[in-house]
Every structure is written in structure tokens, then in C-alpha cells.
Amino acid sequence: MRLIGLTTNSIEINMENIKTFIEEFLEAEAETTHSMRQPNLDQYNNALQKMNHYCVESLYNTFGLVPLQVLDDQEYYEKWSTKKYPNPRHLYKISRYEDKIYGSVYVAYVSEKNPDDEIFLYGVCIFVTEIKGGLKIIKKYSFGDSMRIKDKFEAGVGLNDISFETLGKPVAIERYKEPKDDEDAMEHYLMDV
């Protein structure tokens, strides 16, 4: 199911649609990461543009991937040529909130980039809502601070008029996979937030 540009007139927005939208974004991020490792600027920049389309403009190029003007050294591409395709981030949990400005807002908790299937850790969370008739990622937070203390989400980027403080209590929560190798993340995962 392709949800980019989804309008509320075409399909009801529910947790399953949000989950699909997030999974498609995470796959686009993995594809962009893979394209960055190939000696093809157009392919990479096009993949990044597709990934950015899932976000509001203030979140463009904020997931550690930025537009490139020139290719890297050949050694860089040779190094990555033996590596496997990157894994999309793990999706752990989605919480739905009702916000006075944006209506239904969904907060998805995901792993760091390119996770393996042996270690399960939180990485970031993203806020998703409907903007101008389509689903968009409107905010992103990192789990932890600059001192590597991972007990809360900090360094929020994106729209300024929404945050954890403005959301209140969730009205629905779906849990998918436990971040079992991260004690702070497991504590948060089990909370009704």
C-alpha cells in the first residue's frame, strides 16, 4: 500500500495505515543509505528526495543523510561493495494522541539505523500526523542526550508547536517488538506513553 500523499477522503487513517506509512519510510531510509554507498549521485539524491517526501520540510535531511554534489573517493565505494543491504530500523511501538492543533498524532518508537536481529535498542521516535491531506513526519527526537544517558527523548527537531509536553496522554498504544537489550528503553516501552 502506498500512503505518500494519502488523503483522508481516500482511506480512513488508523494504526495499521500509520504502521504501513512508517514502515515505508524506514524502508526508504534504508534504500537511501544503500544508494549513498553506490557511485551514482543521481540515484542517491533521488532516493533522498523520496525519503524527504515523507517529512515536513523542516525535517528534510535530518536523518543523517544529506544531498551530495560530488562522489566520494573510490575506496569508499569499494569498502561498502562487500556490505549487505542495510536493514530498516525496527519498529517497537506506536502511541496515538489527540492534539488540539493537529488532531490525531502518532508517535512511533524505532531503533537506530541498520539494526541487527540480535540486539534490540531504542534510537529515535517520530511524530506522524495528517498535514494538508497527506501523512507526514512532523517531529523527531533522539533517545538519550549528548552524555549518552538514555532515559528520555531529547533534541527534538521539526515543527515547533508540538512536543511531548503538548500531547498529554495517549488514547491508544500498539506494541510490536521489545527493545529488550536496552533497560531504559524497556522501561519506557512498557509505560503507557
C-alpha positions, 0 to 999 in steps of 0.5 A: 500500500502506498500512503505518500500523499494519502488523503483522508477522503481516500482511506480512513487513517488508523494504526495499521495505515500509520504502521504501513506509512512508517514502515515505508519510510524506514524502508526508504531510509534504508534504500537511501543509505544503500544508494549513498554507498553506490557511485551514482549521485543521481540515484542517491539524491533521488532516493533522498528526495523520496525519503524527504517526501515523507517529512515536513520540510523542516525535517528534510535531511535530518536523518543523517543523510544529506544531498551530495554534489560530488562522489566520494573517493573510490575506496569508499565505494569499494569498502561498502561493495562487500556490505549487505543491504542495510536493514530498516530500523525496527519498529517497537511501538506506536502511541496515538494522541489527540492534539488540539492543533493537529488532531490525531498524532502518532508517535512511533518508537524505532531503533537506530539505523541498520539494526541487527536481529540480535540486539534490540535498542531504542534510537529515535521516535517520530511524530506522524500526523495528517498535514494538508491531506497527506501523512507526514513526519512532523517531529523527531527526537533522539533517545538519550542526550549528548552524555549518552544517558538514555532515559528520555527523548531529547533534541527534538527537531521539526515543527515547533508547536508540538512536543511531548509536553503538548500531547498529554496522554495517549488514547491508544498504544500498539506494541510490536517488538521489545527493545529488550537489550536496552533497560531504559528503553524497556522501561519506557516501552512498557509505560503507557506513553 
